[in-house]
Amino acid sequence: MLSLFVILGIVFLYVVKSKVSYFYVLRIYAILEYSLFAIFLYNCYKSHIAKKIIVYSIIPFFLISIIDYFVSKSSYSNYPSLFEFLLFIVFLIFFFYEKMNTIVSYPIYQSITFWICVGLFLYFSGNFFFFLFNTSSNDKNFTHQMRIVYSIVTISKNILLSLAFLAHEQIESNEESFNIPNELNLDSFNPKNNLN
């Protein structure tokens, strides 16, 4: 999906030379990115209330992106991205909190979803300040340093997402098994002998 939007962005920016269409592609990508991450976290959560909150958060994000598009039509604004990053930082912190309160039979670091969420948390928390300070400073040196930080955070996120698939996740069963050891000596069920 990302490669499709990169190609569309390049076509609209350099071939068609339409910045308005390019910003339109960026807005659609931001909405799809938010929706896909929200659906991913929806599947990671166990709490029904948290699932409802994250699904219903797609609608306000969509509205904020549309309103911001019409307010700043000739330029790209970072406000929807800041809102997205802030919400996902909160959602991921709740995911980690929920994981800590869940009893599992294997270590948490063996879970694929845990490492994906660690990579996403690194990405959202590391780049939140990049988008926050990107519009506030016109200093070339500062902008260059922020791009280096952005690149390092993005590369680290991609490495963590790639390594997440090396985790050996055990599938949890919802049924609790009741195992009685074989060497356990139980009295035989004979009512006539137990009259004493």
DOLO-430992 format. One record per residue (C-alpha): residue in one letter; x, y, z. Coordinates in nm, 2 decimals, always signed. Layout:
<vextis>
   res       px       py       pz
     a        X        Y        Z
...
</vextis>
This chain:
<vextis>
   res       px       py       pz
     m    +0.00    +0.00    +0.00
     l    +0.28    +0.24    +0.09
     s    +0.45    +0.19    -0.24
     l    +0.13    +0.26    -0.43
     f    +0.09    +0.60    -0.25
     v    +0.46    +0.68    -0.30
     i    +0.42    +0.62    -0.67
     l    +0.10    +0.83    -0.68
     g    +0.27    +1.11    -0.48
     i    +0.57    +1.12    -0.72
     v    +0.34    +1.12    -1.02
     f    +0.13    +1.40    -0.89
     l    +0.42    +1.61    -0.76
     y    +0.67    +1.57    -1.05
     v    +0.48    +1.45    -1.36
     v    +0.15    +1.62    -1.32
     k    +0.30    +1.91    -1.11
     s    -0.01    +1.94    -0.90
     k    +0.06    +2.01    -0.53
     v    -0.31    +2.00    -0.45
     s    -0.35    +1.65    -0.58
     y    -0.02    +1.55    -0.40
     f    -0.16    +1.68    -0.07
     y    -0.49    +1.49    -0.14
     v    -0.29    +1.17    -0.18
     l    -0.11    +1.23    +0.15
     r    -0.45    +1.28    +0.32
     i    -0.59    +0.96    +0.19
     y    -0.28    +0.78    +0.29
     a    -0.30    +0.92    +0.65
     i    -0.66    +0.81    +0.68
     l    -0.59    +0.46    +0.55
     e    -0.28    +0.43    +0.77
     y    -0.48    +0.52    +1.08
     s    -0.76    +0.29    +0.99
     l    -0.52    -0.01    +0.93
     f    -0.33    +0.05    +1.25
     a    -0.66    +0.09    +1.44
     i    -0.79    -0.24    +1.30
     f    -0.46    -0.41    +1.39
     l    -0.48    -0.29    +1.75
     y    -0.85    -0.38    +1.76
     n    -0.74    -0.74    +1.70
     c    -0.47    -0.72    +1.97
     y    -0.69    -0.59    +2.25
     k    -0.89    -0.82    +2.48
     s    -1.10    -0.55    +2.64
     h    -1.43    -0.49    +2.47
     i    -1.44    -0.12    +2.58
     a    -1.09    -0.06    +2.43
     k    -1.20    -0.23    +2.11
     k    -1.50    +0.00    +2.08
     i    -1.29    +0.31    +2.16
     i    -1.03    +0.23    +1.89
     v    -1.28    +0.15    +1.62
     y    -1.49    +0.46    +1.69
     s    -1.18    +0.68    +1.69
     i    -1.15    +0.63    +1.32
     i    -1.45    +0.86    +1.26
     p    -1.31    +1.16    +1.45
     f    -0.97    +1.11    +1.28
     f    -1.14    +1.10    +0.94
     l    -1.33    +1.42    +1.02
     i    -1.02    +1.60    +1.15
     s    -0.83    +1.51    +0.83
     i    -1.11    +1.63    +0.61
     i    -1.15    +1.96    +0.80
     d    -0.78    +2.02    +0.80
     y    -0.76    +1.95    +0.43
     f    -1.02    +2.22    +0.36
     v    -0.86    +2.47    +0.61
     s    -0.51    +2.43    +0.47
     k    -0.58    +2.33    +0.11
     s    -0.27    +2.48    -0.05
     s    -0.02    +2.34    +0.20
     y    +0.03    +2.02    +0.40
     s    -0.05    +2.05    +0.77
     n    +0.09    +1.81    +1.03
     y    -0.21    +1.84    +1.27
     p    -0.38    +1.51    +1.16
     s    -0.04    +1.33    +1.19
     l    +0.02    +1.47    +1.54
     f    -0.33    +1.36    +1.64
     e    -0.27    +1.02    +1.50
     f    +0.07    +0.98    +1.67
     l    -0.07    +1.10    +2.00
     l    -0.37    +0.86    +1.99
     f    -0.15    +0.56    +1.90
     i    +0.09    +0.64    +2.17
     v    -0.20    +0.62    +2.42
     f    -0.35    +0.31    +2.25
     l    -0.01    +0.13    +2.26
     i    +0.05    +0.22    +2.62
     f    -0.29    +0.06    +2.70
     f    -0.19    -0.24    +2.50
     f    +0.12    -0.29    +2.71
     y    -0.07    -0.23    +3.03
     e    -0.33    -0.50    +2.91
     k    -0.05    -0.74    +2.83
     m    +0.11    -0.69    +3.17
     n    -0.22    -0.78    +3.34
     t    -0.27    -1.09    +3.13
     i    -0.15    -1.42    +3.25
     v    +0.01    -1.62    +2.97
     s    +0.19    -1.95    +2.97
     y    +0.49    -1.81    +2.76
     p    +0.71    -1.50    +2.79
     i    +0.57    -1.19    +2.64
     y    +0.88    -1.14    +2.42
     q    +0.78    -1.45    +2.22
     s    +0.47    -1.28    +2.09
     i    +0.47    -1.14    +1.74
     t    +0.21    -0.87    +1.83
     f    +0.42    -0.75    +2.12
     w    +0.72    -0.68    +1.90
     i    +0.51    -0.52    +1.63
     c    +0.36    -0.29    +1.90
     v    +0.71    -0.22    +2.03
     g    +0.82    -0.11    +1.68
     l    +0.51    +0.10    +1.63
     f    +0.55    +0.26    +1.97
     l    +0.91    +0.35    +1.89
     y    +0.80    +0.49    +1.56
     f    +0.51    +0.70    +1.70
     s    +0.68    +0.83    +2.01
     g    +1.01    +0.90    +1.82
     n    +0.85    +1.08    +1.53
     f    +0.59    +1.27    +1.73
     f    +0.84    +1.55    +1.81
     f    +0.96    +1.54    +1.45
     f    +0.62    +1.64    +1.33
     l    +0.57    +1.88    +1.62
     f    +0.89    +2.07    +1.56
     n    +0.90    +2.04    +1.18
     t    +0.66    +2.33    +1.12
     s    +0.79    +2.55    +1.41
     s    +1.15    +2.59    +1.29
     n    +1.30    +2.73    +0.97
     d    +1.66    +2.66    +1.08
     k    +1.82    +2.44    +0.81
     n    +2.06    +2.28    +1.06
     f    +1.77    +2.19    +1.30
     t    +1.56    +2.05    +1.01
     h    +1.86    +1.84    +0.89
     q    +1.91    +1.70    +1.24
     m    +1.54    +1.62    +1.28
     r    +1.55    +1.43    +0.95
     i    +1.84    +1.23    +1.08
     v    +1.64    +1.14    +1.39
     y    +1.33    +1.06    +1.17
     s    +1.54    +0.83    +0.96
     i    +1.70    +0.65    +1.26
     v    +1.36    +0.60    +1.42
     t    +1.20    +0.47    +1.10
     i    +1.49    +0.23    +1.03
     s    +1.47    +0.10    +1.39
     k    +1.10    +0.05    +1.35
     n    +1.14    -0.14    +1.03
     i    +1.41    -0.36    +1.18
     l    +1.18    -0.44    +1.48
     l    +0.89    -0.52    +1.25
     s    +1.11    -0.75    +1.05
     l    +1.25    -0.92    +1.35
     a    +0.90    -0.96    +1.50
     f    +0.83    -1.24    +1.26
     l    +1.12    -1.44    +1.40
     a    +0.93    -1.47    +1.73
     h    +0.80    -1.81    +1.82
     e    +0.44    -1.75    +1.93
     q    +0.25    -2.03    +2.10
     i    -0.12    -2.03    +2.04
     e    -0.32    -1.99    +2.35
     s    -0.63    -2.21    +2.39
     n    -0.93    -2.07    +2.56
     e    -1.01    -2.40    +2.72
     e    -0.85    -2.47    +3.05
     s    -0.73    -2.83    +3.07
     f    -0.77    -3.04    +3.38
     n    -0.48    -3.28    +3.41
     i    -0.46    -3.54    +3.68
     p    -0.12    -3.69    +3.73
     n    -0.10    -4.07    +3.67
     e    +0.09    -4.13    +3.99
     l    -0.17    -3.98    +4.21
     n    -0.32    -4.24    +4.45
     l    -0.69    -4.18    +4.49
     d    -0.92    -4.40    +4.70
     s    -1.13    -4.63    +4.49
     f    -1.49    -4.56    +4.48
     n    -1.65    -4.84    +4.68
     p    -1.93    -4.72    +4.91
     k    -1.95    -5.04    +5.11
     n    -1.59    -5.02    +5.23
     n    -1.62    -4.65    +5.34
     l    -1.90    -4.71    +5.60
     n    -1.65    -4.68    +5.89
</vextis>
